[in-house]
Amino acid sequence: MAPSSHQALSRSDNFATSSADALMLIGRIFVGFLFLTSGWSKLMNTAGAISYLASVKAPAPDLMVWVVLVVELVVGITLILGLATRYGALLGFIFVVIATALAHRYWEYPAAFQVAQYINFTKNIAILGGLLYVFTAGAGRFSVDAALAKAR
């Protein structure tokens, strides 16, 4: 990791460098947990998820709910375990782009709901950024990917 442009930041640079693998693990768990719990909640309340998908005019909500919950569970598991991490991050990225375009078009909501939908829209933009980082950096040392690479 390249040092910061200012000497005052060298401690944070040193911490980031020396803790990179642990921080990558924590970051993967945080992002993966979001997907895992979202998929799990749809599995536990499929009827509610179908109703929501119908309300945002998703095509074939009865079928789409299964696609959505499987994708969310797969992305969550791959990120948390660090297994096929880049593929999971890429799948998550594509999923969030579609979900954002489908469900968080804040400008189409009544005024009373626009702020909440705008917040969800911007949070999804942040999630996309995190997924790009995971896709670029990979899983790190504390992952199934690293263990499999070592076993070769």
N, C-alpha and C positions, 0 to 999 in steps of 0.2 A: 504494500500500500504506500502510495506516495505521501510524503509529509505535507502538512498544511502549509499554506503560504505564510503563516505567521507563527513565530516561535511560541507565543502564548498558548497556542493550541496543541503543542507537542504532547502534553499529557493525554489529551483525548485521542490523539493519533496513536500513541503507544498503547492505550487501553484498547482501542478498536483493533489494532493489529494483534495484540496478545490474546484477545478474547474473541476473535472473529468466529471461530467454529462454534463456541458456546452461544454467541449472540445470533448466529445464523440458525442454530437449533431453536432458540427461543422465538425468533421471528417466524420460522416455519410453523412452529406449534401455534402461535397466535393466529396466523392467517388460516392455517388448516382447521383450527378449532371453529372459526367462523363458518367455514363451508360444512364441516362435519355436523355441527349443531343445526344448521339450516336444513340440511338434508334429512337429518334425524327427525326434526320437528314436522317436516312434510310427511315422512313415513308414519309418524304417530297420529297425524291428523290429515289424512289424504283428502277427505271431503272438503275440509277448509282450504287446503292448497288448491284443489280443483276449482273451488268457488273463486279464489283470488285470481287464478290464471284466467278464468272466464271473464272476470271483471276488468282485466287489462287487455282483453280481446286476444289472448294467446290462441293460436290455432290448436284445435283438438285438445282441449285442456285435460280430458280424461286420459289421453295417451301422454301428453306433454308432462304431466305431473311425474310420471315414472322416469322419463328421460331426465328431468330436472333433478329429482332427488337422487338418482343414481350418479349423475355427474357431480353433484355436490358432495356426496359421500366419497366418491372416488378421489376427487380433488383433495378433500380433507384428509383422507387416509394417506395418499401419496405424499402430501406435504408434511404431515406429522411424522411419518416414518422416514421420510427422505428416501422413498422408493420410487424410481422413475420420476424423480423430482422435476426435472425440466419439462417432461411431458405433462405432468400434473399441473405445473405452473402455466404452461401454454394452453391446456384445456381450460383451466380456470380463467385465464385472460379472455379467451374467446367467449366463454360462458358469461362473464361479467359484462362484456361489450353488448352481447345480445340482451341480457337481462336489463341492463341500463336503458337500452334503446326501447325495450318493450314496456317496462314498468315504471320508469322514473322520468318520463317526459313532463317535467314539472310545469312547463309552460301551458300544458293542456288541462291542468287540474283547476278546479275552482280556487279562487283567491285564498280561501281559508286553508287549503291544503298545499298551496304552492311552496311555502317555506319548508315544510316537512319533506316534501318531495325533492326540493332543491338540496337539502342537507343529504338525503339519500343519494342523490345524483353525484354530489361532490365526494361523499364517502366512497362511492364506487370508483371514482377517478383515482382516489388514494389507493384503493385496493388494487387497481390496475397497475399503479406504480410499484407497489410491493411485489406483485406477481412478476413484473418485468425484472426486478432485482433478483428474485429467486431464479427466474429463468436464466439470467445472465451469470449469476454467481454459482448456481448449482446448490447442492445440498450441504456441502461442508463435510468435515471429518466425522461428525456425530450423526451418521445416517446409514441406512441400509445400502444406499448407492456406494458409499465409501467402503463398507464391509465387503460388498460384492466385488468391487474393483481390486481390493487387497487380496481376495481369495483367488484371483486369476493367476 
